[in-house]
Amino acid sequence: MAEVQDGHCDSTSHGVTFEREAIMKWLNECLSSGKRLVCPVSKKELSSTDLNPSIALRNTIDEWMNRNEAAKLDVARKSLTSDSTECDILQALQYIDEICQRSRSSRQVVRRDGLISMIAELLKNSSTKVRQKALETLRSIAKDDDDNKVEIAAGDNIRTMVKFLNHGQTQEKEKAVSLLYELSENKSLSERIGSVPGAILILVGLSSSKVENLLIVDRAEKTLENLESCEKNVRQMAENGRLQPLLRLLLEGSPDMQLSMAAYLGELVLSNDVKVLVAQTAGSTLVNILKKGNREAREAALKALNQISSYDASAKILIEAGILPPLITDLFTVGSNQLPMRLKEVSANILANVVASGVRFESIPLDHNRQTLVSEDIVHNLLHLISNTGPAIECKLLQVLVGLTDSSTSVQNIVDAIKSSGAIVSLIQFVEAPQREVRMNSIKLLNNISPYMGQELADAFRGNYSQLSSLVRVIADNNGVSEEQAAAAGLVADLPMRDSVLTRRLLEDGAFAMIISKVMRIRQGEIRGGRFVNPFLEGLVRIVSRITFVLDDNPDIIDVARECNLTALFTDLLQMNGLDTVQIFSATALEKLSHQSKHLTKVLPAPNPGLCFSIFPCLSQKTVATGICRVHCGICSARESFCLLEGKAVEKLVACLDNNNEKVVEAALAALSTLLDDGVDIDQGVMVLCDAEGINPILEVLCENRNEALRQRAVWAVERILRMDEIAYEISGNQNVGTALVEAFRHGDYRTRQVAERALKHVDKLPNFSGIFSKMGAQ
């Protein structure tokens, strides 16, 4: 019992020395069992349980143990070389690991004996077992000893540990991340760990891993938490998607730290999900800095908000946080308190970002006067800034107005403000801006307001034709199809169709030949791709159709239509199913061209009937000469007289009657109705429709009664068709047609009721009183 093993020795009151643990156990057993307290050696009764430390013996034991440990460490040192076997190295590491776990003094001895660098060198050993044991031993050496941690971190040792995290086996990862965690407990090493390329990125990946074991994930997370003590590491974590530490400092740090974090946030490239997180976490804080901070703080907040606001979802959160009032204040303030122009540019960009989010800004007050972003005074101020600042701010504020006019709920407010300010002339000037972004946003804005301000725009363009020519040059660009080109085409297409002055100007610029060429190339697949191709094509077709609106009394324009072979062009475009606007304007153009056919057909002189025809009138029945148009009673062609029959457009127009879009149907029906118009052979027009199987589709349009405009056109066409007795007789039994005509007779406008009445008489649904009265008069 008295044998000493660990150096902790005490003697009893009788002077006998024991190992402390053994004598304490003996005394406790005596007390618990009720036995007399006696010395286990002398068997003499003890007067006291007090123990006296045997300092001399302890010192002797310690000295012996130190000599023994030193001898063993010397043996271990000799085994920690590349010449040693794997088994010897592992035994040496095991011994060092054990003594370091036992006492801090042993850990200090290991450092003083220079073993740390030798063990660290084993991290590059070819044996996986050796590398793992070296990591484990270094962790024991590092525990609770900052000097050891510093020495372990020397050289490229940390880089080697990080390498294990990325490429090592699972056990190596476990031991490497555990060692890094131990080192990160020393704040002075946090920056060094973070400075190793890829260290923080790898740790962030491990901490959020779904496949690594829980120990690795936990140690990686705790290591990162320790590394947060260094601001540089916090920035790196933010770069790699771990924003919480940065946001925590932004919310809870000192004013200087908040400023630093806000400024750095503005430099980061954030994913959309992270933008939402930042807006939710720190949006209100940043907006508050924008309202109340000094110049430097506001600059940092602006840059951060500029980043966050570039995603619709996060922009909406910032709007709820109240970002609009301080932004507008920053933009409109002049004098000593105004922001420098470079920061006003950032404010303008943020405003453009939040406007693009699609929120209804007419319901968001900016001040106690309940003004909103679309209030007349606010828009006037924006227009004033656009005209009196540099290109950078002009571009962003034009973008703001583009966003506001993209919304159907606010576009009218902007249009009214532009009209009341008289700003249309100054806005049009930007279509000639040398800066592409300024020009593009200007064209997009003008395109958005053109359906509401077509006449004002036309007047402005007539005041300076060079601006219209600039739009033509944008449309003519051959580098694919851009958003700017689509907007320019839409803008020109919205100008008043019957404005012959603008049409002639476009003709002088060579616009129509260029545009027709682009339409044909798109149709043939030579111009492909991009989301702007279809709106671009729609705009081009509408521009070309302008020619057909000014044909009356303009022989030179008719020559242009012939030269461009518009009948063939628009007939071909009727087949572009899915592009309703293209079909609508193509059918409308064909209608207007067809109205000219009866004037342009070459009517041959009537032949001399001769004697036989005078004597036998029955031989003078009407005939159609070979090569003569059945409908227009002359020599027709698609190019020269715009004849629908010769241009083979009738069948394609009939096909459009089956379209779901009422406007396509209406335009197609209007074009077909020109075959039944006054001044043509209506009976032959009806026969042409019969041959094209167009009668039933027209009757179906009448019976469907989709809207009043369609009903009016259908009633008119059906009345003309029913003038042929054979068709009237066949249709008289069709109850649906009869009911539709009766409904038109009862509920249509005055003109429609008159036409419906005539149609009902053709099918004997109404008596022909005029015929009866004429017979009575004859009697």
C-alpha positions in Angstrom: 0.0 0.0 0.0 2.9 2.4 0.7 4.4 2.0 -2.8 4.5 5.3 -4.5 3.7 5.7 -8.2 2.5 9.2 -9.1 4.7 11.3 -6.7 1.8 12.4 -4.5 2.9 11.1 -1.0 1.6 11.8 2.5 2.5 10.4 6.0 0.1 9.5 8.8 0.5 10.8 12.4 2.7 7.7 13.1 5.2 8.9 10.4 4.5 6.1 7.9 4.5 7.3 4.3 1.8 6.2 1.8 0.6 7.0 -1.7 -2.1 9.6 -1.1 -4.7 7.8 -3.1 -4.1 4.5 -1.2 -4.2 5.9 2.3 -7.3 8.1 1.6 -9.1 5.0 0.4 -8.0 3.1 3.6 -9.2 5.8 5.9 -12.5 6.2 4.0 -13.2 2.5 4.3 -12.5 2.6 8.1 -14.9 5.5 8.5 -17.7 4.0 6.4 -17.5 0.6 8.1 -17.2 1.9 11.6 -13.8 0.3 12.2 -11.1 1.8 14.4 -8.7 4.1 12.6 -5.4 2.2 12.6 -2.3 2.5 10.5 -2.4 -0.3 7.8 1.3 -1.1 8.4 1.8 -0.7 12.2 -1.8 -1.5 13.2 -1.6 1.2 15.7 -4.6 3.4 16.3 -4.4 6.8 14.6 -5.2 9.8 16.7 -6.1 11.9 13.6 -7.0 11.6 9.9 -4.7 14.5 9.1 -2.1 13.7 6.5 1.3 15.4 6.2 2.8 15.8 2.7 6.2 14.1 2.3 7.9 16.9 0.4 11.3 15.3 0.3 10.0 12.0 -1.1 7.8 13.9 -3.5 10.7 15.8 -4.8 12.7 12.6 -5.1 9.8 10.9 -7.0 9.4 14.0 -9.3 13.0 14.1 -10.0 13.0 10.4 -10.9 9.9 10.8 -13.1 11.4 13.7 -14.9 14.6 11.8 -15.6 12.5 8.8 -16.7 10.3 11.0 -18.9 13.3 12.8 -20.4 14.9 9.5 -21.2 11.7 8.3 -22.9 11.3 11.6 -24.7 14.9 11.2 -26.0 14.0 7.8 -27.3 10.8 9.2 -28.9 12.8 12.0 -30.5 15.0 9.5 -32.2 12.0 7.7 -33.5 10.4 10.9 -35.0 12.5 10.7 -38.2 11.8 9.6 -41.7 14.2 6.7 -41.2 12.1 5.2 -38.5 9.5 2.6 -39.1 5.9 3.4 -39.1 5.5 1.4 -35.9 8.3 3.2 -34.1 6.9 6.6 -35.1 3.4 5.7 -33.9 4.7 4.5 -30.5 6.7 7.6 -30.1 3.7 9.8 -30.9 1.5 7.8 -28.6 3.9 8.3 -25.7 4.1 12.1 -26.3 0.3 12.3 -26.6 -0.1 10.5 -23.3 2.3 12.6 -21.3 0.9 15.8 -22.8 -2.6 14.8 -21.8 -1.3 14.1 -18.2 0.2 17.5 -17.3 0.8 21.0 -18.6 4.5 20.7 -17.5 5.0 17.8 -19.9 3.5 19.9 -22.8 6.1 22.6 -21.9 8.9 20.1 -21.9 7.9 18.9 -25.3 8.1 22.5 -26.6 11.4 23.2 -24.9 12.9 20.0 -26.4 12.0 21.1 -29.9 9.6 18.2 -30.6 6.7 20.3 -31.9 8.4 21.1 -35.2 9.4 17.4 -35.6 5.8 16.3 -35.1 4.5 19.0 -37.4 6.9 17.7 -40.1 5.2 14.3 -39.8 2.0 15.9 -41.2 3.6 15.4 -44.6 4.4 11.8 -44.0 3.2 9.3 -46.6 1.5 7.2 -43.9 -2.1 8.0 -43.3 -1.8 6.6 -39.7 1.2 8.7 -39.0 -0.4 11.9 -40.3 -3.6 11.2 -38.2 -1.6 10.5 -35.0 0.5 13.6 -35.6 -2.6 15.8 -35.8 -4.0 14.2 -32.7 -0.7 14.6 -30.8 -0.4 18.3 -31.8 -3.9 18.9 -30.5 -2.9 17.5 -27.1 0.3 19.6 -27.1 -1.8 22.7 -27.9 -4.4 22.3 -25.2 -4.5 25.3 -22.8 -1.0 26.4 -23.9 -0.8 29.6 -26.1 3.0 29.3 -26.5 2.6 25.8 -27.9 -0.2 26.9 -30.2 1.9 29.7 -31.6 4.8 27.3 -32.3 2.4 24.7 -33.9 1.1 27.5 -36.2 4.5 28.4 -37.4 5.6 28.1 -41.0 3.1 26.5 -43.4 1.7 24.2 -40.8 -1.8 25.8 -40.8 -1.8 25.6 -44.6 -1.1 21.8 -44.3 -4.0 21.4 -41.8 -6.4 23.3 -44.2 -5.3 21.0 -47.0 -6.5 18.0 -44.9 -9.9 19.7 -44.6 -10.2 19.8 -48.3 -8.5 16.6 -49.5 -8.1 14.4 -46.5 -10.0 11.3 -45.5 -12.8 11.6 -42.9 -10.6 10.8 -39.9 -7.9 13.2 -41.1 -10.6 15.9 -41.5 -11.9 15.3 -38.0 -8.4 15.5 -36.4 -7.4 18.5 -38.6 -10.5 20.6 -37.9 -10.2 19.7 -34.2 -6.6 20.9 -34.1 -7.6 24.1 -36.0 -10.4 24.7 -33.5 -7.8 24.3 -30.6 -5.5 26.8 -32.3 -8.4 29.3 -33.0 -8.9 29.6 -29.2 -5.9 31.8 -29.3 -7.1 35.2 -30.7 -3.7 36.1 -32.0 -3.8 33.1 -34.3 -7.3 33.9 -35.7 -6.0 36.3 -38.4 -3.2 33.9 -39.3 -5.7 31.0 -39.9 -8.0 33.3 -41.9 -5.1 34.5 -44.0 -4.5 30.9 -45.4 -6.0 30.9 -48.9 -9.3 29.0 -48.9 -9.3 28.3 -45.2 -12.5 30.2 -44.4 -14.2 29.1 -47.6 -13.5 25.4 -46.7 -14.6 25.9 -43.1 -17.8 27.6 -44.2 -18.5 24.7 -46.5 -17.9 22.1 -43.8 -20.1 24.0 -41.3 -23.0 23.9 -43.6 -22.4 20.4 -45.0 -25.1 17.8 -45.2 -22.8 14.9 -45.8 -19.9 15.3 -43.4 -20.2 13.7 -39.9 -21.6 15.8 -37.1 -18.2 16.2 -35.3 -16.6 17.8 -38.4 -19.6 20.1 -38.9 -19.6 21.1 -35.2 -15.9 21.8 -35.0 -15.9 23.8 -38.2 -18.7 25.9 -36.9 -17.0 26.5 -33.6 -13.7 27.3 -35.3 -15.5 29.9 -37.4 -17.1 31.4 -34.3 -13.6 31.8 -32.9 -12.3 33.4 -36.1 -15.0 36.0 -35.9 -12.9 37.9 -33.4 -10.9 39.2 -36.4 -12.6 41.8 -38.7 -10.7 40.6 -41.7 -12.1 37.1 -41.2 -15.6 38.5 -40.8 -15.2 40.1 -44.3 -13.9 36.9 -45.7 -16.8 35.0 -44.3 -19.2 37.5 -45.9 -17.5 37.0 -49.2 -18.1 33.3 -48.9 -21.8 33.6 -48.0 -21.6 33.6 -44.2 -23.2 37.0 -43.6 -24.4 36.6 -40.0 -21.1 37.8 -38.4 -21.0 40.9 -40.6 -24.6 41.7 -40.0 -24.2 41.2 -36.2 -21.3 43.8 -36.2 -23.5 46.1 -38.4 -26.3 45.9 -35.9 -24.5 45.7 -32.6 -21.0 47.1 -33.3 -19.6 50.5 -32.4 -20.4 53.4 -34.8 -17.0 52.9 -36.5 -17.6 49.2 -36.8 -21.1 49.8 -38.3 -19.6 52.2 -40.8 -16.9 49.7 -41.8 -19.3 46.8 -42.2 -21.8 48.9 -44.2 -19.1 50.1 -46.5 -17.8 46.5 -47.0 -21.4 45.3 -47.6 -21.5 47.7 -50.5 -18.5 46.1 -52.1 -19.8 42.5 -51.9 -21.4 40.6 -54.8 -24.4 39.0 -53.2 -26.7 36.3 -54.4 -30.4 37.1 -54.5 -31.2 34.9 -51.5 -28.5 36.7 -49.5 -29.9 40.1 -50.6 -33.2 39.1 -49.1 -31.6 38.0 -45.9 -29.6 41.2 -45.6 -32.7 43.3 -46.3 -34.7 41.5 -43.7 -31.9 41.6 -41.1 -30.3 45.0 -41.6 -32.6 46.9 -44.0 -34.1 49.1 -41.3 -30.7 49.9 -39.8 -29.3 51.0 -43.1 -32.3 53.1 -43.9 -32.0 54.7 -40.5 -28.3 55.5 -41.1 -29.5 57.1 -44.4 -31.9 59.3 -42.5 -29.8 60.3 -39.6 -26.1 59.5 -40.2 -23.3 61.8 -41.1 -22.0 62.2 -44.7 -19.5 59.3 -44.4 -22.1 57.0 -42.8 -24.7 57.8 -45.4 -22.3 57.1 -48.2 -21.6 53.7 -46.7 -25.3 53.0 -46.2 -26.1 54.1 -49.8 -23.5 51.7 -51.2 -24.8 48.8 -49.2 -28.4 49.6 -50.2 -27.4 49.9 -53.8 -26.3 46.2 -53.6 -29.3 45.0 -51.7 -31.9 46.8 -53.8 -30.9 45.2 -57.1 -33.3 42.2 -56.5 -37.1 42.7 -56.6 -37.9 40.7 -53.4 -35.2 42.6 -51.3 -36.2 45.9 -52.9 -39.8 45.4 -51.7 -38.5 44.8 -48.1 -36.5 48.0 -48.3 -39.6 49.9 -49.4 -41.4 48.6 -46.3 -38.5 49.7 -44.2 -39.1 53.3 -45.5 -36.3 53.8 -48.0 -38.2 56.1 -50.4 -38.5 59.3 -48.3 -34.7 59.6 -47.6 -33.9 58.7 -51.2 -36.1 61.4 -52.6 -34.8 63.9 -50.0 -31.2 63.1 -51.0 -32.0 63.6 -54.7 -34.0 66.8 -54.4 -32.0 68.6 -51.7 -29.8 71.5 -53.0 -27.5 73.8 -51.2 -24.9 73.2 -48.4 -26.6 70.0 -47.2 -26.9 68.3 -50.6 -25.0 65.1 -51.4 -22.2 65.3 -53.9 -23.3 64.2 -57.4 -21.5 60.9 -57.2 -23.7 59.9 -54.2 -26.8 61.4 -55.9 -26.0 59.0 -58.7 -26.1 56.1 -56.2 -29.4 57.4 -54.8 -30.8 57.5 -58.3 -29.7 54.0 -59.0 -31.3 52.7 -55.8 -34.5 54.5 -56.7 -34.4 52.9 -60.2 -33.9 49.5 -58.5 -36.8 49.8 -56.1 -39.1 51.2 -58.8 -38.3 48.1 -60.9 -39.7 45.9 -58.2 -43.3 46.5 -59.4 -44.8 47.9 -56.2 -47.8 50.2 -56.5 -46.1 53.5 -55.7 -49.3 55.5 -55.9 -50.3 54.1 -52.5 -46.9 54.8 -50.7 -46.7 58.2 -49.1 -43.4 60.1 -49.1 -44.2 62.8 -46.5 -47.0 64.1 -44.3 -48.6 65.8 -47.3 -49.4 62.3 -48.6 -47.4 62.9 -51.8 -46.3 59.8 -53.6 -43.6 59.0 -56.2 -46.2 59.5 -59.0 -47.6 62.8 -57.6 -47.3 65.6 -60.1 -44.9 67.7 -58.1 -42.5 64.8 -57.5 -42.6 63.8 -61.2 -41.9 67.5 -62.2 -38.9 67.5 -59.9 -37.6 64.3 -61.5 -38.1 65.8 -64.9 -36.2 68.9 -63.8 -33.3 66.8 -62.5 -33.2 64.8 -65.8 -32.7 68.0 -67.7 -30.2 69.6 -65.4 -27.7 66.9 -64.3 -25.1 64.7 -66.0 -25.6 61.6 -68.0 -25.1 59.2 -65.1 -28.0 60.6 -63.1 -30.1 61.3 -66.2 -29.8 57.6 -67.2 -31.0 56.4 -63.8 -33.9 58.9 -63.4 -35.0 58.0 -66.9 -35.0 54.4 -65.8 -37.1 55.4 -62.8 -39.7 56.9 -65.2 -39.5 53.8 -67.4 -40.3 51.6 -64.3 -43.3 53.9 -63.4 -44.7 53.9 -66.9 -44.3 50.1 -67.1 -47.1 49.9 -64.6 -50.6 50.2 -65.9 -51.7 51.8 -62.6 -49.2 54.6 -62.6 -48.5 55.3 -66.3 -51.4 57.8 -66.6 -50.0 59.9 -63.7 -46.6 60.1 -65.4 -48.2 61.0 -68.7 -50.3 63.8 -67.1 -47.2 65.2 -65.4 -45.2 65.2 -68.6 -48.0 66.9 -70.4 -48.4 69.6 -67.7 -44.7 70.2 -67.5 -44.2 70.5 -71.3 -41.2 68.2 -71.0 -41.9 66.1 -74.1 -39.5 68.1 -76.2 -36.6 67.8 -73.8 -37.2 64.1 -73.3 -37.2 63.5 -77.1 -33.7 65.1 -77.3 -32.2 62.2 -75.4 -32.8 59.8 -78.4 -29.8 61.5 -79.9 -27.7 61.1 -76.7 -24.2 59.7 -77.3 -24.4 57.6 -74.2 -26.2 54.3 -75.2 -27.8 53.8 -71.8 -29.3 57.3 -71.7 -30.6 56.9 -75.3 -32.0 53.4 -74.6 -33.9 54.5 -71.4 -35.2 57.6 -73.2 -36.5 55.5 -76.1 -38.1 53.0 -73.6 -39.8 55.8 -71.7 -41.1 57.4 -74.9 -42.3 54.0 -76.1 -44.2 53.5 -72.9 -46.0 56.8 -73.1 -46.5 56.8 -76.9 -50.0 55.1 -76.7 -51.1 58.1 -74.6 -49.1 60.9 -76.3 -48.9 59.9 -80.0 -50.0 63.3 -81.3 -47.7 65.2 -79.0 -44.8 63.0 -80.0 -45.6 63.5 -83.7 -45.6 67.2 -83.3 -42.3 67.1 -81.5 -40.7 65.0 -84.2 -42.0 67.3 -86.9 -40.1 70.0 -85.1 -36.8 68.2 -85.4 -36.7 65.4 -88.0 -33.1 64.4 -87.0 -34.6 62.8 -83.9 -36.9 60.6 -86.0 -33.9 59.8 -88.2 -32.0 58.7 -85.0 -34.8 56.2 -84.2 -34.6 54.8 -87.7 -30.8 54.3 -87.3 -31.4 52.5 -84.0 -33.9 50.2 -85.8 -31.5 49.6 -88.7 -28.7 48.3 -86.4 -27.6 44.8 -87.5 -26.1 43.5 -84.3 -28.9 41.1 -83.4 -32.2 42.4 -81.9 -31.8 44.5 -78.8 -34.3 45.9 -76.3 -33.5 49.4 -77.6 -34.4 48.4 -81.1 -37.7 46.8 -80.0 -38.6 50.0 -78.1 -37.7 52.2 -81.0 -39.8 50.2 -83.4 -42.7 50.3 -80.9 -42.3 54.1 -80.5 -42.4 54.9 -84.2 -45.2 52.4 -84.7 -47.4 54.3 -82.2 -47.1 57.6 -84.1 -50.4 58.6 -85.7 -50.9 56.3 -88.7 -52.6 58.9 -90.9 -49.8 61.5 -90.4 -48.6 61.6 -94.0 -45.9 64.1 -93.2 -44.1 61.6 -90.9 -44.7 58.8 -93.3 -43.1 60.7 -96.1 -40.2 61.6 -93.8 -39.7 57.9 -93.0 -39.8 57.2 -96.8 -37.1 59.8 -97.3 -34.9 58.2 -94.7 -35.2 54.9 -96.5 -37.0 53.4 -93.4 -39.6 51.3 -95.2 -37.1 49.4 -97.5 -34.9 48.7 -94.6 -37.7 47.6 -92.3 -39.3 45.3 -95.0 -35.9 43.7 -95.5 -35.6 43.1 -91.7 -39.2 41.6 -91.6 -38.4 39.2 -94.4 -35.1 38.2 -92.8 -36.9 37.5 -89.5 -39.6 35.6 -91.4 -36.9 33.5 -93.2 -35.1 32.8 -90.0 -32.0 34.8 -90.8 -32.5 37.0 -87.7 -33.0 34.7 -84.7 -33.3 34.4 -81.0 -33.7 36.8 -78.1 -36.8 37.8 -76.2 -37.0 41.0 -78.1 -37.5 39.5 -81.6 -41.3 39.2 -81.4 -42.0 42.8 -80.1 -39.5 44.1 -82.6 -41.2 42.3 -85.5 -44.6 43.6 -84.3 -43.3 47.1 -84.3 -41.8 46.7 -87.8 -45.0 45.4 -89.2 -47.0 48.2 -87.7 -44.6 50.8 -89.2 -44.8 49.3 -92.7 -48.6 49.3 -92.5 -48.5 53.1 -92.2 -48.1 53.2 -95.9 -51.6 51.7 -96.4 -53.2 54.4 -94.2 -52.3 57.2 -96.6 -53.0 55.6 -100.0 -56.0 57.8 -100.8 -55.2 60.7 -103.1 -51.4 59.9 -102.9 -50.4 58.3 -106.2 -46.7 58.3 -105.2 -47.5 56.4 -102.0 -49.4 53.8 -104.1 -46.3 53.5 -106.2 -44.3 52.8 -103.1 -46.8 50.1 -102.0 -46.5 48.5 -105.5 -42.7 48.7 -105.4 -42.6 47.0 -102.0 -45.2 44.4 -103.1 -47.1 44.9 -99.8 -50.0 42.6 -100.7 -47.6 39.6 -100.9 -45.8 40.8 -97.7 -48.9 41.1 -95.6 -50.4 38.0 -97.0 -47.4 36.0 -95.9 -47.4 37.6 -92.5 -51.0 36.4 -91.9 -49.6 32.9 -91.3 -47.6 34.0 -88.3 -49.8 32.2 -85.8 -49.3 33.2 -82.2 -48.3 36.8 -83.1 -51.7 38.4 -82.9 -50.4 42.0 -83.4 -48.7 40.9 -86.6 -51.9 39.3 -87.9 -54.1 42.2 -86.9 -52.0 44.8 -88.7 -51.4 42.6 -91.7 -55.1 42.0 -92.1 -55.8 45.7 -91.6 -53.2 46.6 -94.2 -54.7 44.1 -96.7 -58.2 45.7 -96.0 -56.9 49.1 -96.9 -55.0 47.9 -99.9 -58.0 45.9 -101.2 -60.2 49.1 -100.9 -57.9 50.5 -103.7 -58.3 47.5 -106.0 -61.6 48.6 -107.6 -59.8 51.9 -108.5 -56.6 50.4 -109.7 -57.9 47.4 -111.8 -57.5 47.9 -115.5 -61.1 47.8 -117.0 -61.2 46.7 -120.6 -63.5 48.5 -123.0 -66.8 46.7 -123.6 -66.8 44.8 -126.9 -69.2 46.0 -129.7 -72.2 43.6 -129.5 -72.8 43.7 -133.2 -76.0 42.9 -135.2 -76.8 39.5 -133.8 -76.6 40.8 -130.2 -79.0 43.7 -131.1 -81.5 41.3 -132.7 -81.2 38.6 -130.1 -80.8 40.2 -126.6 -80.7 36.7 -125.0 -77.3 36.2 -126.5 -75.9 39.3 -124.6 -75.7 37.7 -121.1 -72.9 38.8 -118.9 -69.6 36.9 -119.3 -66.2 37.1 -117.7 -63.4 37.4 -120.1 -60.3 35.3 -119.7 -57.7 37.0 -117.4 -60.3 39.3 -116.0 -60.8 39.5 -112.1 -64.2 38.1 -111.1 -64.6 40.6 -108.3 -63.1 43.8 -109.8 -64.1 43.2 -113.4 -60.7 44.2 -114.8 -57.2 43.0 -115.1 -55.8 42.6 -111.5 -52.6 41.6 -109.9 -51.4 41.4 -106.3 -48.6 43.8 -106.9 -50.2 46.4 -109.1 -53.9 46.6 -107.9 -53.5 44.9 -104.5 -56.1 42.3 -105.4 -56.8 39.8 -102.6 -58.0 37.1 -105.0 -54.9 37.4 -107.2 -52.6 37.6 -104.1 -54.1 34.3 -102.7 -54.9 36.1 -99.5 -58.6 35.0 -99.2 -58.0 31.6 -97.8 -55.4 32.9 -95.3 -57.9 35.6 -94.1 -60.6 33.0 -93.7 -58.2 30.9 -91.5 -57.8 34.0 -89.2 -61.6 33.9 -88.5 -60.9 31.0 -86.2 -58.5 32.9 -84.0 -59.3 33.3 -80.3 -58.3 37.0 -80.4 -61.4 39.0 -81.3 -59.3 41.8 -82.8 -57.6 39.3 -85.2 -61.1 38.1 -86.3 -62.4 41.6 -86.7 -59.4 42.7 -88.9 -59.7 39.6 -91.0 -63.4 40.0 -91.5 -62.9 43.6 -92.4 -60.5 42.6 -95.1 -62.8 39.9 -96.5 -65.7 42.4 -96.5 -63.9 44.4 -99.2 -64.9 41.6 -101.6 -68.5 42.5 -100.9 -68.1 46.3 -101.0 -70.0 48.7 -103.3 -68.2 49.1 -106.6 -67.3 45.4 -106.9 -69.2 42.4 -108.2 -70.8 41.3 -104.9 -72.2 38.1 -106.3 -68.7 37.1 -107.5 -67.3 38.2 -104.2 -69.7 35.8 -102.4 -68.7 33.0 -104.8 -65.0 33.7 -104.0 -65.9 33.3 -100.3 -67.7 30.1 -101.1 -64.8 28.7 -103.0 -62.5 29.6 -100.0 -65.0 27.9 -97.6 -65.5 31.3 -95.9 -69.2 31.5 -95.6 -69.7 29.3 -92.6 -66.9 30.9 -90.6 -68.5 34.3 -91.2 -71.9 33.0 -90.0 -70.2 31.5 -86.9 -68.7 34.9 -86.1 -72.2 36.4 -86.3 -73.7 33.7 -84.1 -70.9 33.8 -81.5 -71.7 37.5 -80.9 -68.3 38.1 -79.1 -68.6 41.9 -79.0 -70.5 44.8 -80.6 -67.8 45.7 -83.2 -67.6 42.1 -84.5 -71.4 41.9 -84.6 -71.6 45.0 -86.7 -69.1 43.7 -89.2 -70.6 40.3 -89.3 -74.2 41.6 -89.8 -73.0 43.7 -92.7 -71.1 40.9 -94.4 -74.0 38.4 -93.9 -76.5 40.8 -95.4 -74.3 41.1 -98.5 -74.0 37.3 -98.7 -77.8 36.8 -98.3 -78.4 38.9 -101.4 -77.8 35.7 -103.3 -81.1 33.9 -103.4 -79.6 30.4 -103.4 -77.6 31.1 -100.2 -80.5 32.9 -98.6 -82.7 29.9 -99.2 -80.2 27.5 -97.7 -79.5 29.7 -94.7 -83.2 30.4 -94.0 -83.4 27.1 -92.1 -80.5 27.9 -89.9 -82.1 28.9 -86.6 -78.8 30.1 -85.1 -78.3 32.6 -87.9 -81.9 33.8 -87.7 -81.6 34.3 -83.9 -78.4 36.2 -84.2 -79.9 38.5 -86.8 -83.0 39.1 -84.6 -80.7 39.9 -81.7 -78.8 42.4 -83.9 -82.2 43.9 -85.1 -83.3 44.3 -81.5 -80.2 45.4 -79.7 -77.8 46.8 -82.3 -77.2 50.5 -83.0 -79.3 52.3 -85.6 -77.1 51.3 -88.6 -76.8 47.7 -87.5 -80.6 47.4 -87.0 -81.1 48.7 -90.5 -78.7 46.2 -92.0 -80.1 43.3 -89.9 -83.6 44.2 -91.0 -82.5 43.8 -94.7 -80.8 40.5 -93.9 -83.9 39.2 -92.1 -86.0 40.1 -95.2 -83.6 38.0 -97.4 -84.4 34.9 -95.3 -88.1 35.8 -95.0 -87.9 36.5 -91.3 -89.5 39.9 -92.0 -92.1 40.7 -94.6 -90.8 42.9 -97.5 -93.3 45.7 -97.1 -91.7 47.9 -99.6 -92.4 45.2 -102.3 -96.0 44.9 -101.2 -96.5 48.7 -101.2 -95.0 49.0 -104.7 -97.4 46.4 -106.1 -100.4 48.1 -104.4 -99.4 51.4 -106.0 -99.2 49.8 -109.4 -102.9 48.7 -109.1 
